[in-house]
Amino acid sequence: MKNLDILKNSDYILCFGEFLANTNKQTVDAINEAKKSNNAEVIYMHAVDSLALKDFYTQFIKYEAGSEEGISALLLDTFAKNTSDKVQAYIDDLDIGYISAESSAGEEEFEEALLKASKKSSKIILVGDDIFSHKRVDNILKILSAIEKYSDFKIVCSKQINTQCEDLEEVEELLPYNGTVIYSYVDSLKDSNIVYASASFARIAKVEDGAKIKLISKEGEVSKLLVVDDTLQNTIAICATNKKGNDFLSCGYIYKPVKIERLEE
């Protein structure tokens, strides 16, 4: 409840690492209230683009699946000020050009987000649970804690932020997620047998709307029904899982590169 109140009272909300088209309705309602009451800017950052959210945000920054550590570093570079010598040395050593290129998030997009923030007074970064499945989550949280310590942003997330630790690690190599990728989120109310995909995903996978498919990964395989969703814009499909551990999609990192096999009727 406390986090919802923080959202409602904010006038600048940067959403990072949570697919808001399928998130907790209370969170979406709180952000909409902030937009209505406070004329809040909503900067939405995610790897999955959905037309269903077009009227929800005031700026969308799309990044590559797997690049959340790099995105965190770009946020630190953009918003931190009056830092300690240790944190400033870390920022100065960042290869911003490389991180921006490999994460597919343009430096000018962060400049736009910074400009939007300049006229706002109650600013937060809402960190979604996507982040906590990333193998580099510990360093991501360290970077986010530095943002909270050295900017006028409050970090809102389900984990404790320790602003005393400044042992930030170098951003690991950002490896691409090529081909067809599934974004699997936990939602006990959604049908976990359906994969929702864009038309381009279906075309690359060589399957049609309504096809029964098998998702194959080195971590396992599972059968699903593919449904084309015209609001989705890229080659990352989405699939709910009702409980962690139900299949390989719900274990480990939330994005899974998969091969698609069409099943005969």
Secondary structure as GFF3:
##gff-version 3
##sequence-region A 1 265
A	DSSP	alpha_helix	2	8	.	.	.	ID=ss1
A	DSSP	beta_strand	12	16	.	.	.	ID=ss2
A	DSSP	three_ten_helix	20	22	.	.	.	ID=ss3
A	DSSP	alpha_helix	25	38	.	.	.	ID=ss4
A	DSSP	beta_strand	41	46	.	.	.	ID=ss5
A	DSSP	three_ten_helix	51	53	.	.	.	ID=ss6
A	DSSP	beta_strand	59	62	.	.	.	ID=ss7
A	DSSP	alpha_helix	68	79	.	.	.	ID=ss8
A	DSSP	alpha_helix	85	93	.	.	.	ID=ss9
A	DSSP	alpha_helix	96	103	.	.	.	ID=ss10
A	DSSP	alpha_helix	107	117	.	.	.	ID=ss11
A	DSSP	beta_strand	123	127	.	.	.	ID=ss12
A	DSSP	three_ten_helix	129	133	.	.	.	ID=ss13
A	DSSP	alpha_helix	137	149	.	.	.	ID=ss14
A	DSSP	beta_strand	153	156	.	.	.	ID=ss15
A	DSSP	beta_strand	181	186	.	.	.	ID=ss16
A	DSSP	beta_strand	194	197	.	.	.	ID=ss17
A	DSSP	alpha_helix	199	205	.	.	.	ID=ss18
A	DSSP	beta_strand	212	217	.	.	.	ID=ss19
A	DSSP	beta_strand	220	228	.	.	.	ID=ss20
A	DSSP	beta_strand	236	241	.	.	.	ID=ss21
A	DSSP	three_ten_helix	248	250	.	.	.	ID=ss22
A	DSSP	beta_strand	255	257	.	.	.	ID=ss23
A	DSSP	beta_strand	259	262	.	.	.	ID=ss24
###
